[in-house]
Amino acid sequence: STVVIQKCFDEQGLSGQKFTNLVMGSLVMEDIFGILIIVILSTLSVSSVSGGEIAVQLLMMASYLIIWLVLGIYILPTFLNKAKSHFDNELLTVASLGLCFLMALFASKLGF
């Protein structure tokens, strides 16, 4: 839904306005909270767990998201901009998809 709303804002020429940034920020926060709720519910459904185990899962998820946020803001754009001059668009698309699959693999190895 976040991507659909962003596309609607772009098509209507509304992107970049103050209220669209507020809407997109709240949608992203809803997505993050939804992921955290899924982690809590999946932990509870597997077995009877204590509050400490849920806290550990939430801390792992929060640290995982913070690491990828820092990578996505600072390191990956720099890497992709430097690689852009050496590779064509198709190879950069494949590399970006590879990074997405790598992120999913790490999440799977952590038990998310």
RAJOLIN-V672812 format. One record per pair of residues at least 4 apart in sequence whose ideal C-beta (glycine too) atoms are under 7 Angstrom apart, sorted by the first residue. I is the first residue (numbers start at 1). GAP is how many residues later the second one is. If there is no record, write none. Layout:
i={I;I}
gap={GAP;GAP}
This chain:
i={1;1;2;2;2;2;3;4;5;5;5;6;6;7;8;9;9;9;10;14;15;16;18;19;20;21;22;23;24;25;26;27;28;29;30;31;32;32;33;34;35;36;36;36;37;38;39;39;39;39;39;40;40;41;42;43;43;43;43;44;49;49;51;52;53;54;55;56;57;58;59;60;60;61;61;62;63;64;64;64;65;66;67;68;68;69;70;71;71;72;74;75;76;76;77;78;79;80;80;83;83;83;84;87;87;89;90;91;92;93;94;95;96;97;98;99;100;101;102;103;104;105;106;107}
gap={4;26;4;25;26;29;4;4;4;18;22;4;18;4;4;5;6;11;5;6;5;4;4;4;4;4;4;4;4;4;4;4;4;4;4;4;4;33;4;4;4;4;22;25;4;4;4;18;19;22;73;4;14;4;4;6;10;11;14;5;4;5;4;4;4;4;4;4;4;4;4;4;50;4;51;4;4;4;43;46;4;4;4;4;35;4;4;4;5;4;4;4;4;23;4;4;4;4;12;4;9;12;8;4;5;4;4;4;4;4;4;4;4;4;4;4;4;4;4;4;4;4;4;5}
